[in-house]
Amino acid sequence: MIDKESLPYRPAVGVMLLNREGKVFVAQRLDSTLEAWQMPQGGLDEGEDAEAGALRELEEETGIRPEHVEIIQRCPVELYYDLPDDLVGKMWKGKWRGQRQVWFLMRFTGTDADVNLETAEPEFRAWKWAEPKDLPAMIVPFKKKLYEDVLDAFAEWL
């Protein structure tokens, strides 16, 4: 049994991507059968700048290229989530208890045709635009507080 409290948080980033109507990009993970939807997010590479990592993750997961987004705001604090106990030893080879994330609010300047989930290493099976207020109810339960914190951080732009 892994002692969760002794594990560090994985350095990571997240992207809240808004379209012209103010809706948020969400997608369903390939590795989950849940009807949960999430925003693009992922771990930072060693020494990687958070902004560069956010743009890289967005492109790797959605096919959306950096020239199709504008950064509106960077969350001034890192936001955290803990994995549920049953996932701690299974995800990320048991090295992390959860993630500490730098979140970015971005505006999508492209078209829906610029979204391509058929990336080199696909992570998502479906995507859609969602109302910001609906996000906490769409995510897996252990990330609900995180999504509420993201909404609070970017409330003045939503």
LINJO-V627472 format. One record per residue. N is the residue number from 1. PHI is phi in whole degrees, -180 to 180 (NA if undefined). NEAR is the number of other ideal C-beta (glycine too) atoms within 10 Angstrom. Layout:
# LINJO-V627472
[[N | PHI | NEAR] [N | PHI | NEAR]]
This chain:
# LINJO-V627472
[[1 | NA | 6] [2 | -81 | 13] [3 | -82 | 8] [4 | -56 | 16] [5 | -64 | 7] [6 | -86 | 7] [7 | -86 | 18] [8 | -82 | 10] [9 | -90 | 16] [10 | -76 | 18] [11 | -67 | 18] [12 | -153 | 24] [13 | -134 | 28] [14 | -142 | 25] [15 | -128 | 26] [16 | -98 | 26] [17 | -104 | 23] [18 | -101 | 21] [19 | -91 | 15] [20 | -63 | 10] [21 | -90 | 7] [22 | 82 | 12] [23 | -90 | 16] [24 | -108 | 27] [25 | -70 | 24] [26 | -136 | 22] [27 | -144 | 19] [28 | -103 | 19] [29 | -69 | 17] [30 | -66 | 12] [31 | -88 | 7] [32 | -134 | 11] [33 | -95 | 7] [34 | -67 | 10] [35 | -85 | 7] [36 | -85 | 15] [37 | -120 | 22] [38 | -141 | 22] [39 | -84 | 23] [40 | -60 | 25] [41 | -163 | 21] [42 | 176 | 20] [43 | -75 | 16] [44 | -85 | 21] [45 | -75 | 12] [46 | -52 | 6] [47 | 76 | 5] [48 | -78 | 15] [49 | -67 | 13] [50 | -60 | 18] [51 | -63 | 14] [52 | -63 | 13] [53 | -65 | 20] [54 | -65 | 28] [55 | -66 | 21] [56 | -65 | 17] [57 | -60 | 23] [58 | -58 | 27] [59 | -69 | 17] [60 | -62 | 16] [61 | -91 | 24] [62 | -123 | 23] [63 | 77 | 17] [64 | -77 | 23] [65 | -82 | 13] [66 | -55 | 15] [67 | -71 | 10] [68 | -102 | 19] [69 | -138 | 22] [70 | -124 | 12] [71 | -81 | 14] [72 | -91 | 14] [73 | -157 | 14] [74 | -108 | 15] [75 | -60 | 20] [76 | -70 | 8] [77 | -129 | 10] [78 | -74 | 15] [79 | -112 | 20] [80 | -120 | 15] [81 | -144 | 22] [82 | -104 | 19] [83 | -71 | 21] [84 | -65 | 12] [85 | -52 | 11] [86 | -71 | 7] [87 | -104 | 14] [88 | -55 | 20] [89 | -80 | 14] [90 | -95 | 10] [91 | -87 | 15] [92 | 53 | 16] [93 | 56 | 7] [94 | 72 | 13] [95 | -86 | 11] [96 | -131 | 20] [97 | -92 | 23] [98 | 171 | 23] [99 | -128 | 25] [100 | -113 | 17] [101 | -117 | 27] [102 | -97 | 20] [103 | -101 | 25] [104 | -124 | 25] [105 | -97 | 22] [106 | -129 | 23] [107 | -102 | 15] [108 | -85 | 22] [109 | -104 | 13] [110 | -89 | 13] [111 | -120 | 10] [112 | -57 | 10] [113 | -67 | 6] [114 | -81 | 15] [115 | -89 | 17] [116 | -144 | 13] [117 | -76 | 16] [118 | -82 | 7] [119 | -88 | 13] [120 | -58 | 6] [121 | -130 | 7] [122 | -58 | 14] [123 | -118 | 18] [124 | -120 | 21] [125 | -110 | 12] [126 | -157 | 11] [127 | -147 | 18] [128 | -164 | 13] [129 | -100 | 16] [130 | -129 | 16] [131 | -70 | 12] [132 | -52 | 18] [133 | -63 | 10] [134 | -85 | 14] [135 | -56 | 22] [136 | -59 | 17] [137 | -79 | 12] [138 | -94 | 20] [139 | -90 | 22] [140 | -58 | 17] [141 | -54 | 11] [142 | -73 | 13] [143 | -108 | 24] [144 | -60 | 15] [145 | -62 | 15] [146 | -57 | 25] [147 | -67 | 24] [148 | -64 | 14] [149 | -65 | 19] [150 | -63 | 26] [151 | -60 | 16] [152 | -62 | 10] [153 | -62 | 18] [154 | -110 | 19] [155 | -53 | 9] [156 | -69 | 7] [157 | -101 | 13] [158 | -94 | 13]]
